[in-house]
Amino acid sequence: MKKSVFVTGATNGTGYAIAERFAKEGYAVFIGSRNGDNSAKAAEELHKTYGVFAKGYQTAIFDEENVKQIFEDIRSMGYLLDTLVLNAANLGIGQESLTVEMEEFMNVFQTNIGWNFMMAREAAKQMKEKGKGSIVFITSNSAIRVTENRLAYCASKSGILAMSKSLAVDWGKYGIRS
């Protein structure tokens, strides 16, 4: 079975560069983005440039059914994921801690913690079946060194560090690295 990777937030910038590196290595590449057209274009570009199978998905943040459907689709094409790179994030820019709306504040955690966990758990189910896999969380120096008016982002990135370590302990016995 051919190796495969799913990269979130991979239509440009760091995420696209990560997806491109995997494509250069011959991986089938699955790309996630909140914009389905952009993910399809990025996947098409990787396919044309590197000749690998590539498919884009529109991701709905904190929507567990969307996540399950994505991984069911990957399975239906004959793949069990080898690697998941969680690059997408809600940056929580300009959230002044005394005035930020709670919904806006919590949206950062829903994306950066909740949704990343949903993605990791579904990927881990496939990886457990294979007996191996890697989950890569992209965090930030803001996990350790905070920035003004970025409370939710900084706290969520710290939470990602702990989540990754916890998943390494929980899923290591299945050959899954986090």
N, C-alpha and C positions, 0 to 999 in steps of 0.2 A: 504494500500500500504506500502511495506517495505521501511524503511529509506535508503537513499543512499548518498554517498559522492564521490566526484571526487577530487583527490589529484594530483597536477602536480609535476614532479620531484620526483616521489615516488618509484624508483627502488632500492634505497639504502639510507643509512644515515637518516637524519631527515625526509625526505619525506616518506620513507618506514615506519619509526617508527610511524608517524602520521597515515598512512593508516592502519597499524597493530592495532593501538589503536581503530580505528573505527570498524575494523573487529571483535575485541574482544567484542565490544558492539553490534554486530549483524547487522551492516550496510552492505548493498551491496556496494562494493568498486570498483570504476573505477580509473584506474591509467594511468597517462600520462607521456610519456617520448619521447625524440627525437629518441630513439632507440626502435622500435616496438618489437623486440625480447626480450629485457630486460623488457619492460612493461608486455608482455605476461607471462614471467617467474615469475615476482613478483606477478602478479594476481593469477597465478596457485598456488604459494606457500601459499598465503593468503587463497585461497579456500581449499587447502589440510589441512592446519593447523587449520582453524577456521570454516570450513564448510559453509562459506558465498558465495554468488554469487560475483565473481570478474572478471573484464575484463580489459585488458590493451589496450591502444591506442598509436599509434605513432602520436606525435604532430609535426606539422610544424609551427615553430615560425613565427608570424606575417602573417599567412595565414588564412584569415577570412573564406574561404570556408571549410578548414580543420576543423576549430572550429565548424562551423554550422553542418557539417556532423557528428562530434562526438556527439553533443547534439541531433541531429535527431536520431542517432543510440540508444542513451540512452532512448529516448522517445519510440522508436519502440519496446524496450524490456519491456515496461510498467512502466518505472520509470520517475518521475519528481524529479530532484535533490533537496535534502534537504540542503546539505552543499557543498561548494566549498572551497578547501584549495589551495591557489596559492603559492606554495613553490619553483617552478623552477625559476632560475634567470641566467642572463648573468653576471658573476662576474667582467668583465672588468679589469682583472688583468694585470698590467704592461702597462697601457695606459698612457704614458708620455704625458702630456697635450700640449706640444709644438710640438710634432711630430706625435701624433696618427692620423691615416687616418680617415677622416670624416665618411666613411662607417663603419669602426670598432667602432667608437665612437657612431654613431647612432644605430648600432645593439643592443647596451646595452639598449637604450631607447625603441627600437621596441619590445624587449623581455620583459623588466621589466615594462614598462608602456603600450605600445600599445597592446601587446599580452595579458597581464593580463586583460586589459579592455575588449578585445574581449571575453575572457573566462568568465569574470564576467557578461557581458551583456547577453550572451546566457544563462548562469545559471539563471540569474535574471528573464528572460522571463518564465522559468519553475517555478521558485519560486513564481512569481507573480500569476501564474495560481493556485498554491497551497494555496496562501495567507500567505506564510511564507517561511523563509529560512535564511541561514547564509553564508556569504562570508568572508573568512579569508585570509588576505594578510600577508605573512611572509616578514617582512622587516628586518632591521638590525640596530645595533647601529651606523653603518656608515651613517645612515640618519641624525644623529645629530653630531657625532664625526667623522670627515673625516680622510681618510688615503691617504698617498702620492701615486700618480700615479693611483688613482681610481676615478677621477673626475666624469666620466659618471655613475659609479656604485653608488657613494654617492649621486649624484644629483637625480638619478632615484629612489633610496630608499626613499629620502625625498619626491619626487613626489608621491610615493605610499601612504605615510601617508596622504597627502592632497586628493588624489583620494579616498581613503577609507572613509574619513570623508565626502567628497562630495556625494559619493554614499549612505552613511547612511542617509543623508538629502534627497536625491532624491528618494530613494527606500524604506525608512522607512514606508511610507504610505501604502506600499504593504505588510508589515510584514517582510521585508527583513532587516536583520542586517548586517552591514559591520564593 
